[in-house]
């Protein structure tokens, strides 16, 4: 069950309003146009982000992985993208987690999607991963990543996220949002400096407190 303290549907898609809503702990969802959930959101304050030795090790392992950012609707869309996404989410989270039709809709239909970017990851000229994302001038939301499960490229998932974080910092973003923290499997998101989390009323930096909050998750 997704942790959601409040749900709100916005009709104001200005960057000013999006930045404000995200700062209040809301994240855009795939539930419908404008639908946002207030949750235990995670973000990195990029002014305080520095690569750790482990981060550098991962980047070294994924040095040949290239990231390009494309606006949506994505003009080069084809069926292999939603096939990859559907298979990824079924394997990781179970059947019917994320339908092929919904993946296609988020990337190709601006009237139904809250997301305006597609991060495309390539190696040796081949697309091996994607992330459905949101960007404003000030923030980036790394939202729905997926990659080919047949890939033997080590550390691919973490490499994808790290490259997005580094790009956001280099692009002058203030924050990159990493989604919510609600399951034991989300602990991988805690390895970054500059991390902040929303507790329902304010942003906090104490990671020990965040780990305690995880014990309350149903």
N, C-alpha and C positions, 0 to 999 in steps of 0.2 A: 504494500500500500504506500502510495506517495505521500510524504509528509507535507501537509499544506495547512497553514494556520488561517489564511484568508484567500479567497479567490475574487478577482476583480477583472472586469472586461473594460478595456480602455478603447476609446475611439480617437484618441490623440496620439498619433504616431510621430510627433515631432521629436527630434533628438533631445531637446530639453526635457520633455516629459518622460521619455524612455530612461534617460540618465537618472531622473528623480525617482522613478518607480524602482529601478534596480537598486538605488541607494537606500530605499525603504524595504529591501529584502524581497522584492517581487522579481520573478523571472518569467519570461514568455514561455508558453507551453505549445504543444502540438494539438491541443484540444479544440482550438478554433481561433479564428481571427480576433486578435485583441485580448485573448484570455491569458491572465497572469496569475500565478500562485505565489503567495508569500511563504517562504520556506527557510530552512536552515541553509542559507546561501553561502557559498564560499567565493572569495575573490582574492586576487593578489594586488596589493598596492605596488605598482611597478616601479615607483621611485625607490622602494625599499627592497626590490628584488635583485639578488645577486646569485649567479650560478654556484651551486655547491660542487664539491668534488664528484659526488654521485651524478649530479646533473651533467657535468662535463663528460663523465664516463659514458652516459647514455648518448649524448650528442656525438661523441666519438664513434660509438658503435653504429650510429645512424647517419654518419657523415654524408653518405650518398643519397639520402632522402631529401628531395626538393619539395618545397611548399610554394604554391601559387594561390592567390586569392581571386575569386571570381564573383561578380555580382549575380544575383538571381533575379528573374528566371535564368537558369544556366543554359546557354545556347548550344552547348555541346552535349546536352543530356542524351543518354541512351539507356536501354533496358538493363544493361549490365550493372549500372549503378544501383538501382533498387534491388536487383538480385543479390548483389554483394551485401547491401545493408540488411535485407531480410534474413539472409543466412547468418550473418554476424549476430544479430540480436536474438534470433532463435537459439543459436548455440550458447550464447552467453547468459541469456535471461529466460529462455523458454519460448514455447510456441505462442504465436499471436501477440508477441510483445510489441512488434513494430511491423506493420504490414507494408508490402511493396508499394501499394497504392498511396499510403500516407507518406512514405519517403519521396515518391515521385511528386506528390502534391506540394510538399514543403520546398522542393527545389525548383519547381516549374510554374507554380500558380501563386502569383503575388496577392491575389484576392483572398486566398485561404491560408497563406503562410505568414508567420510573424518574423521570419528570418530572411535576411537580405544578402547573405554571403555563403559561398561554398568554398571551403578550403580543399584543395586538390593536392594530393601527395603522390609524387612520381619517383620511380627508381629505374634507371636505365631506359628512360623514355616511356615507361609503362605506368599507368595509373594503378596504384596499389592500395590507396586509402583516401577517405574523404571525411570532412566534418561539416555538418550543417551548422551555420553560425550566424551571429548578429554583430554588427558593428555600428557604432556612431563615431564621431570625432574623438570622444573621450574614453569609450569603453569597447571591449570586445567580449562576446559571450561564446565560449567554446562549448557547444551544446550537444550535438548528436554525432559522435565520431564512429566510424566503422572502417574495417579494412578486410582484405581477402584472407580468409582463414587458411587458405592453402599456402600462404606465404611462409617461408622459413627465415624471414628477416627478423633477427632477434631484437627485442625491445622496441618493436614497431609502435605499439600503442603509446607508450611513454615518450618515445621519440617524436611522434606526431604532436602530442600535447606540448612538449618542451619547445618545439620549433614555433608553435603558435604563440607561446608566452614570450619567447625572445623577439619574434616579429612585432608583437603588440608593444613591447618596450621600445624597440627601435623606431616604431612608427609614432611614438609620442603619446600613446594611450595612457590614461591615468590608472585604469583598472582592467584586468581581465577576469571575467567571472567563469568559474569552473563547474557551475551547476550546484546541486545540493549535496549535503552530507547527511546521510540517513541510514546507510547500511554498513556492516563491517567491511564489505568489499571496497568502500570508499576511502579507506585509510591511505591508499596510494596517493591521494591528493594532498596529503599533509607534508610532503617532503620539500615544499618550496618556501623560500624565505619571503617575507612580506605578506604572509597569509593572514587574512581576516575572515571572520565568520559572523553571521547575523543570528542573534539569539532570540529573536522575536520582537525586540525593541531597540537594540543597538548593535553596532559592530564591535567585535572583541578580537583580541590578538592571542589570548592565552590558549594554547593548543591543548594543555592538560584539561581545561574546562570543556573543550570540544569533545575530547575522548570520553569524558564523563557523560556528556549529553547523549552519546551513542548508546549508552546502556539503557536509555529510556525509550529507544526506538522499538516500536511494535513489530 
